[in-house]
Amino acid sequence: MRKYRSLLIPGGIELKESDLTRLASLSFPEFVRALEEFSYWESIRDISNDLNSLTNIETRLDKYGILYATRISYYYPLSILPVLDYIVCKKIGSG
């Protein structure tokens, strides 16, 4: 396994353990190209050629996750989810 296997977090909805194992066995450029199969590809498409900057890709994926969480937090407007979304957005400075 490659050194970035420890950075891949298991237990997600879209990436199963088998996907993580497959991705971890790829070189970094192949890893980035393999992300085209997943829903968040659109959020990193324009910077995916910058293979020297994992930080930029990570930042974009974080932003995608936050925007997704915000979107689904309002599915149940009378629950605690919108309040938690507000707190997270305030904490990271996007609110």
Buried (B, 14 or more C-beta within 10 A) or exposed (E): EBEEEEEBEEEEEEBEEEBBEEBBEBEBEEBBBBBEEBEBBEBBEEBBEEBEEBEEBEEBBEBBEBEEBBEEBEEEEEEEBBEEBEEBBEEEEEE
